Amino acid sequence: MHRPTPTDLRKHERIKFELRLVGSSLAKVSRSLGLAQSTVSVVSMGHGRSHRIQEAIASELGKTPEELWPKRYRTKEGFKMN
C-alpha cells in the first residue's frame, strides 16, 4: 500500500461530498457491496485499489472510475494520464 498524499485525501473528501450531494455515502456503497465501510474508504483514500469498489463509487456519482481516478487508469495510447 502506498501512503496517501494530500491530493489523495482531498480527492477522498471530494468524493464523500459528491456522494452526499446525490443522497449517497461511502457507507451506502459499502453496504451495497457487502463490505466494511473501512474497506471502501481505503480505496477512496488511495491506500488500496479495487476496480469493483471504484466502479460502485463511480456508478453512484454517474461517472466512470477513469473520471474519478485518472492516474489509476491508462489512456488509449497506453500511458497513464497525469
N, C-alpha and C positions, 0 to 999 in steps of 0.2 A: 504494500500500500504506500501511496505517496502522501506526503504532508500537504494539506490543503493550503493554498495561497490565499492572500486577501481577496484576490479576484474570484477564487472558488467560493469563498464564503459569501461574497456579495452576490454571486450567481445563485447560491442556495437561498439567500434571503429574498432575492427577486422571484425565484420560483415559488416560494411559500406565499409571497404577496400576490402573485398572479393566480395561484390556486385559490386563495381567499376571494379574489375578485369574481371568480366563476363559481363560487359556492362549494369549493372543494378544499382538500388539505392533504398533506403527506400521510396523515393518519387514515384518511379515507382510501387513498391509493394502497396503503399497506393492507388494510382490511380486504380490499377487493382482490389482492394477490395472495392473501393468506400468509402474510409475512409480518414480522415485527416492525413497528414504526422505525426503530433504530436502524434496521437494515435498509429501509428506503432512504432514510436521512443520510446514511453513509454514502450512498450512491449520489444523492443530490448534492452533497458537500464536496464530492470529488475524491473521497477516500477510497472508494471502490467503484467498480463498473459492473453493470448488469444491463444487457440490452432489454431484457424483459421489464425491468423496473423503469429504465429510461423511456421505453415505449409507453408504459402505462402513465407516467407523469406527462409526457408529451401529448398523449391522447386526451387527457383531462383538460389540457390547455388548447386543444385544437391545433397543435403544432406537430412537427416531426422531431425526433431526437437530434437530428442533424442541426435543426434550428436552435435548439436549446444548448447543445454541447458541440459546437462545430469543430473544436480541436480534437474531439474524440473520433471523428469520422473522416474518411478520406474523400477527396473530391473525385470527379470522374477521371481526372488525369492521374490519380493515384497518390497525390501528395496531400498531407494534412493541411487543412485550412488554418490560417492564423487568426 
